[in-house]
Amino acid sequence: MTLQKVTLESKNKLGPVPGYVTSGTHKAGIIVIQEWWGVNEQIKSLAEKWYGDKYVAIVPDFYRGKVAKDHEEAGHYMNDLDWFGAVQDIQAAVDYLKANGVQKVACVGFCMGGALTIAASVLVDGLNAAAPFYGIPNAQLANSGKARTPMQCHFGTKDNLKGFSDPEAQDALEKNLKENNVVYEFYRYDADHAFVNDSNVEKYNANCAKLAHERTLEFFGKYLN
């Protein structure tokens, strides 16, 4: 399965958003959302390996070609991101998939992409399911309790990103989902932040990543088939 470059028409003030999409005639699609690094080889590989054989996988590039080389640069890119503009880019990905024969669409994202996946569940039209990994949007962008899709959440118990994905933030997210009757599943792993990223040697946890992958496939199968 090979990713091909694509340009998506977005209402983002930055204009069209570039991206990558797998080929195929599947009737369901998965939008894969980047970490703060940008659309690097790791996230493209994950899109292909995790979802490309069962779904049309698409990776919108919110940084529009920029990829961070270190934590400092990634922090700058993330801080400079227009988050609502990124949500508009996700909408563009949904619209592209629907215009090309896909009938049902889910979103999965990691770190920054996890937060945007939750926001997409609230703000984007045409989504059928969402699976955020270790990231929560601030309330100014989106109230998770207003999610319009079923949600499967994945977090590490050793995550120490205060207010974004640490255990206290995880508990607050689950409480909000439960109190607002959002259909959700919530999984916590004996792992750190970014435990799915196999290029992050210090934090990658192969067993937890494998289990999380299997769970997302089962979850998406329930809502996309």
N, C-alpha and C positions, 0 to 999 in steps of 0.2 A: 504494500500500500504506500503510495507516494503522495506527499502533500504538494499541491499546486498553488501558485500565487493567485490571489483574487483581489479585486477592489470592490468595496461595499459602499453603496450610497448612503451616507449618514447625515442626520440633521445636526450633528456636532458642528460647532462654529469653525472647527478646523477643516471641515469638508470631508471628502471620502476617506474611508479607513481601509488601509491595506490589511491583508490577512492571508491565511493558508487554509486550504480545504482538501479533504480526501476525495478521491473519485468513487463512483459507485452509484447504484440505483436504489439504495435503501430508502424506505419510507419514513424513517425517523432520523433525527440529527442531534448531535451533541455540540454545544458551544463550550470550548475549553478556554478558560480565562487565566491569563498569565499571572505569575508572581511579580514582585516589584522589580525584578531584574529586566523585564521586557520579554519579548517573544524570542527566546534563545533556543538552542538545540534541545535542551532538556524538555521544555514544555511542548515543542513540536514532536519530539519522540514519544512523549507520553500520550499525546493526542492520537498518534498513529497506533501505538502498541496497545493502549487501553481500549480504544473505541473504534478504530478505523475499520476493523473487520466486521463489525455489527451495525455500525451507524455511519452516516455522513458526519465526519468531525470537522469543525471549523474553528480556527484560532484567529480572532480579530487582534490587530496590533495597535493597542492604544497609544504607544509611544511613537508610532509611525516611523519605524525603522531603527530607532535607537535601542541599544542593548547595553545595560550597565556592566562595567568591568569589575566593580568592587562595591562594597556596602555603601560607601559615601556617595558614589554616583547613583546607585539605586535609590538611596534616600532622597536625593535631589529630584530624580524623575518622579517618584511617587508623590512627593510634596508639591510638585508643580502640576500634577495631574488635575484636570477638570473632571471630577468624579461624575458629575451629571452628564458631561459630554461622553464619558466612557459608557454610561448606561445607554446613551443614544447610539453608541457604536454597537452595543449588544443588541439593541432593537434592530439595527441594520443587519446584523448577522441572522436574526430570526427571519426578517423579511426576505433576505437572500435565499435562505433554505426553503421557505414556503414557496417562493417564486420558482424554485427549481425542483419541485415535486415532492419535497419533504412534507409530511402531514403533521408530525408531532415533534416537538423540540424540547430538550432539557439543557440545563446549564450546569457546569461544574467548574470550580475555580479554587485557587490555592493562595493562601496568604492575602495579599491585596485582592487577588481574584476571588477568594472566598467571600470577602466583604462585598465585592461587586456582584457576586452570585446571589447573595441575600437581597441586595438592592434590586437586582433584576427581577427576583420573585415578586417584589412589591410593585415595581414601576414599569416593567416591560410587558407588552401585550404579546400573546401567542405562545407563552411558555407553558409546559405541562409538568415540569418537575425541576428541582434545583438541589444540588449537592455541594454545599460550601465546606471547604477545608480551612481550618484555623485562621479565620478572619471574620470580623463583625463590623458592619458600617456604623458610623455615628448616626445619631437620631436625626440630625439635620438632613442627611441624605435619604434615609429610609427607616421607617419603624418596622422592625421584623414581624411584629404582631399583625401587620397588615398584609403579610405574604399571601399571594393568590395561587400558589402552587404547593403541592406536597414538598416537604424538605427533608433531606437526610444530611445531618451535620456530623462532621468528623473533627475531633480535637485531641490534643495530647495533654495528659495530666501534668507533664513537666514543662509545659509552655509558660514562659514568664513575660510575655509581652502584655504589660499591664493595660487593661481597658480595651484591648484589641482581640486577644485570644487566650488570656490567662484563665485559670479555673474560675475565678470570680466573675469574669466576663462571660464565660461559658454558662455558668449557673443563671446569670441574669438573662441571657439569650433564651435558654430553655424555659425559664419561668414566663417570659413574655410570649413565647410560642404557645405554651400550654394554656395560659390565661386567656388567650385570644382564639383558642380552638383551631389553631393551625394544625393541619395533618403533618406530623413530623416523626422522624426517628433520630435519636441522638446517641452517638457513639464516642466514648472516650478511650484513648489508648495509652498504654504505659510508654509514652514517647514524648519527644520534644516538639517544638514548633518545626514545621517543614519536614516532618518525618517521611513524606512521600518523595521528596526530591533526592534522587539517587546521585546527583552531582554534589550534594552537600554531605561530605563524608562524616562530619561530626554529628549530624542530626538524622541522617537517613536511617530508617528502621525497616529492613526488608520484610520482616514478618508482618508488621503492622500495615505497611503499604500494601502487601498482597491481600490481607484481609479487607482493608478499606476498598480496594479495587473490586474485589468479589462482591462486596456489599453494594457498591454503586451499580454494578451490572445487574444485580438482582432487583434493585430499586428502580432503575430505569426500565428494565424489562416489564415491571409491573405497570408503569404509567405511560410507556411509549408504544407498547405492542397492542 
